[in-house]
Amino acid sequence: MKHLFFFLLFLCLQASAQQVDILLIGVSHNYGNAPAQDVSSIYGKIRKFAPTAFFGEFLSKEDEQNNMDYWCKADNRKRLENLRQNRNINEDQLPQTIDRLKKIVESNPNDYRSRTDLAHAYYLNQDVSNAHYQYWQVYTQLEKAPDAALAAYVKQLLSPELDVSGRSMKRLKTSEYDLIAFPMMQELHITALLPMDCQDYDLNWSAAALAFYKKFEHYKKDSTAAYAAALKDILQRRDAGFGQYAQQEKNATNLTAWLNTDEASAILASGDFYFPDLYTLTGFAKEEMMAQIHWWWMRNKGMCENVVDQARALKHQKVVVIAGANHRKYMQDIWGDMPQVTVRNINELD
C-alpha cells in the first residue's frame, strides 16, 4: 500500500507539471571567423515563437561559487580580482546595490554609466550571464555613438582589455550572445539571461578524456596492426568532416542554420568521440571512450534539468535555449524523453 501511494503521488506530480516548450538553437561560440551573418530568418522564428525567457551557457551564481574548479574557473577568478581592485563592493551590499541600479536603468534605459555600474556589480556577484548582458548593451551603444567619457569610464571600471580568456568580455563580441540572444532579448524586453550550464562533472570529463587520449595515441602508432587500414579510413573520414566544417565557417552567411543539422552534429561529435564503428576495432580503448561519453551526457542532462526546473519555478512556458552546437543533439534527445516538455530545433520552425 505504501508503494502504491508513492506511485500514485508520482503520477499526480507528473500530470500536474507545467508544460515547457523549448526552442533550441545550437550555435558557434565564435562567429569571428565567419563572414557577416544574416540571421534575419532566425530572428523571425524567435519572434513567432514568442518566448518569455532565454537561457544561456553560463553557471548560476550559486554554482559558480560552489564549483571549486572547472575549465574556466581560473579566468573567472582573475576577472573577479581585477574588478574588485577597480572598485570593491562588500558581498552583503551587492543585492541592494544591484536592485538600486536595476531600478535606475529600468527608468532610464539610456543611462549607460549606470549600466556599466550594474554590469560591474553583477560580475562581483558572480552572475556572469547578466553582467555580460549589461556590458553588451554598453559597448554596442559605444559602437553606435562613440563617447570618449563613457569609454574611459568602462575601461576604468570593467577593464575589458584584461578579460580575454574563458567566457570573457572579449569573447562576447563575436559570440552567439552578440549575434542572436542579446539583440532578441532587447527587442522582446527580456531583462535577464537565465543560466543553465552544469560543470559538476568537468573534472570527471577531463580525467576520462586524458585517459582515452593517452591510450588512443599509443593505439594509432601501431601501423602494422590488423586494424590499421580501418583506423586510417575512420581518421580520414573525421578529417573530411572537419574540412567541411571549415568551409561552412568560411563561406556560410547563416552558419547557425547549418550547425543545427544532423550532418553538423555528427561532425562535431566526431571531434571527441570519433565514430561508433571505431569502437568495434580490436584493442580500441572502448572503456575510456564510454567514460568520456557518459560524463558528456551527464553534463547535458544537468543543463536540460536546469532549464526545465527554472522554467517551471519561474512560470515560463516558452523559452529559448542557446547552446554550443555540439550540445544540440544530446539536449534534444534528453528533452525528448522528459514528460510535459516539447523541444524544437530552430530549423524545424517555418
Secondary structure, 3 states (H helix, E strand, C coil): CHHHHHHHHHHHHHHHCCCEEEEEEEECCCCCCCCCCCCHHHHHHHHHHCCCEEEECCCCHHHHHHCCCCCCHHHHHHHHHHHHHHCCCCHHHHHHHHHHHHHHHHHCCCCHHHHHHHHHHHHHCCCHHHHHHHHHHHHHHHHHCCCHHHHHHHHHHHCHHHCCCCCCHHHHCCCHHHHHHHHHHHHCCCCCEEECCCCCCHHHHHHHHHHHHHHHHHHHHCCCCCCHHHHHHHHHHHHHHHHHHHHHHHHCCCHHHHHCCHHHHHHHHHHHHCCHHHHHCCCCCHHHHHHHHHHHHHHHHHHHHHHHHHHHHCCCCEEEEEEEHHHHHHHHHHHHCCCCEEEEEHHHCC
